[in-house]
Amino acid sequence: MAEHQLEVATLGGGCFWCLDAIYRDVEGVERIVAGYSGGHVPNPTYEQVCSHRTGHAEVVQIWFDPAVISYEDILYIFWRIHDPTTLDRQGNDVGSQYRSVIFYHDEAQRAAAEKTRAEAEAALALDMADSLGERVAQFGRCAAGSSDGLPGEAGGEYETLWNRQSEAAHRDQVESLETHFLDAAGP
């Protein structure tokens, strides 16, 4: 598939490896790149982001084929694989870099984010923290990750361990999403 046919979603929902672990198995997702967005320092390091002085969130850029999966379906998954009700926290990860946020690339994505947020809030009976970020102005790739954004390939023990933990932690969420999408598709 040609790169120009892919669309991109930029999402933050806690540690980027947790989002990566879910989306890498979604049909139609072609590439995931971990990085940082929403801050004021160009190309920050992990240490700078963790200092809480750059304004960045840990995010993934998800490159997907819209002929296979829609942006709204990408967001349907997003609302269900993290806790969008907590401000600046996901589980034991605390800090503004772990906030729930959607950085949109155009006005259609902004409208879809607002629509799916309202739908998820109603369907899941949630009171969400502020989740809509600004238009993507800059994205800095995570220097510790590999070029395709897959954890563990850079050889870091932390990355490999965290990936294994996030896959185990999200097994039930994956099964629930598979059931939803299989049921919606029919027999």
Residue pairs with C-beta under 8 A, 6 or more apart in sequence:
1 30
1 65
3 63
5 65
5 67
6 30
6 31
6 63
6 64
6 65
6 66
7 63
7 64
7 65
7 66
7 71
7 105
8 61
8 62
8 63
8 64
8 105
9 61
9 62
9 64
9 71
9 74
9 75
9 102
9 105
9 109
10 37
10 59
10 60
10 61
10 62
10 102
10 103
10 104
10 105
10 136
10 139
11 19
11 59
11 60
11 62
11 74
11 78
11 101
11 102
11 103
12 19
12 37
12 38
12 57
12 58
12 59
12 60
12 98
12 99
12 100
12 101
12 102
12 103
12 133
13 19
13 78
13 81
13 82
13 84
13 90
13 100
13 101
14 58
14 82
14 90
14 91
14 93
14 98
14 100
15 58
15 90
15 93
15 98
15 162
15 166
16 34
16 35
16 58
16 59
16 60
16 142
17 34
17 151
17 159
17 162
17 163
17 166
18 81
18 82
18 90
18 166
18 169
18 170
19 32
19 60
19 78
19 81
19 82
20 32
20 34
20 60
20 149
20 150
20 151
20 163
20 166
21 151
21 163
21 166
21 167
21 170
22 77
22 81
22 170
22 173
22 174
22 177
23 29
23 32
23 60
23 62
23 74
23 77
24 32
24 150
25 174
26 64
26 69
26 74
26 77
27 68
27 69
28 64
28 65
28 66
28 67
28 68
28 69
29 62
29 63
29 64
29 69
29 74
30 63
30 64
30 65
31 62
31 63
31 148
31 149
32 60
32 61
32 62
32 63
32 148
32 149
32 150
33 60
33 61
33 63
33 141
33 142
33 145
33 148
33 149
34 58
34 59
34 60
34 141
34 142
34 145
34 149
34 151
35 58
35 59
35 60
35 61
35 139
35 140
35 141
35 142
35 149
36 44
36 49
36 54
36 56
36 57
36 58
36 59
36 97
36 139
36 140
36 142
37 56
37 57
37 59
37 103
37 133
37 136
37 137
37 138
37 139
37 140
38 55
38 56
38 57
38 59
38 101
38 103
38 133
38 134
39 49
39 54
39 55
39 56
39 57
39 138
40 54
40 55
41 48
41 53
41 54
41 55
41 56
42 138
42 140
43 140
44 54
44 56
44 140
45 143
46 142
46 143
46 144
48 54
49 56
49 58
49 97
50 95
50 97
52 95
52 96
52 97
55 96
56 97
56 140
57 96
57 97
57 98
57 99
57 101
57 133
58 97
58 98
58 142
59 101
59 103
59 139
60 149
61 139
61 149
62 74
64 71
64 74
71 108
71 109
71 112
72 112
72 115
72 116
73 181
75 102
75 112
75 113
75 116
76 116
76 120
77 177
78 102
79 116
79 117
79 120
79 124
80 120
80 124
80 173
80 176
80 177
81 170
81 173
81 177
82 90
82 100
83 89
83 90
83 91
83 100
84 100
84 117
84 120
84 126
84 128
84 129
84 131
85 126
85 127
85 128
85 129
86 100
86 129
87 99
87 129
87 130
88 94
88 95
88 96
88 98
88 99
89 95
89 98
90 98
90 100
99 129
100 128
100 129
100 131
101 131
101 132
101 133
102 109
102 113
102 117
102 131
102 132
102 133
103 133
103 134
103 135
103 136
104 110
104 113
104 132
104 133
104 135
104 136
105 135
105 136
106 135
110 132
110 135
113 131
113 132
114 132
117 128
117 131
117 132
120 126
120 128
121 127
121 128
141 149
142 149
144 154
144 156
144 159
145 151
145 153
145 154
145 159
146 153
146 154
151 159
151 160
151 162
151 163
152 159
152 160
152 163
